[in-house]
């Protein structure tokens, strides 16, 4: 989730925030919806 939300791994000292997790969750949801749509229309 953090990677999808834009968390940079070179900043390991900084904690993962709720906004980063929320963006990651949103991006994952969009990817899943796109994959499902692709399955329907192929």
Phi and psi in degrees as a GROMACS rama.xvg file:
@    title "Ramachandran Plot"
@    xaxis  label "Phi"
@    yaxis  label "Psi"
@TYPE xy
-64.6545  -39.3067  UNK-2
-64.2604  -43.6795  UNK-3
-65.7217  -27.7183  UNK-4
-83.285  -5.90362  UNK-5
100.765  15.2157  UNK-6
-68.7108  131.023  UNK-7
-94.2411  123.014  UNK-8
-70.5222  -21.3022  UNK-9
-73.93  -7.33519  UNK-10
-104.505  56.958  UNK-11
-66.322  -19.2987  UNK-12
-77.0254  -21.8495  UNK-13
-86.9727  134.995  UNK-14
-72.938  156.189  UNK-15
-78.74  123.995  UNK-16
-91.2071  167.389  UNK-17
-66.0674  -32.9326  UNK-18
-67.1698  -38.8029  UNK-19
-64.7508  -44.0602  UNK-20
-64.5689  -39.5792  UNK-21
-64.5564  -42.738  UNK-22
-62.8829  -40.7946  UNK-23
-62.5336  -43.4925  UNK-24
-63.5179  -41.4395  UNK-25
-64.3038  -42.6598  UNK-26
-65.2236  -39.5647  UNK-27
-64.0477  -41.4997  UNK-28
-61.2271  -43.9494  UNK-29
-63.2906  -40.8522  UNK-30
-63.2566  -41.6438  UNK-31
-66.9255  -40.578  UNK-32
-64.4848  -40.4042  UNK-33
-63.4061  -40.6417  UNK-34
-64.9811  -42.2085  UNK-35
-64.1569  -41.9227  UNK-36
-62.5038  -38.3474  UNK-37
-64.8512  -35.7655  UNK-38
-69.1225  -34.4137  UNK-39
-70.8303  -42.0276  UNK-40
-96.1465  12.3312  UNK-41
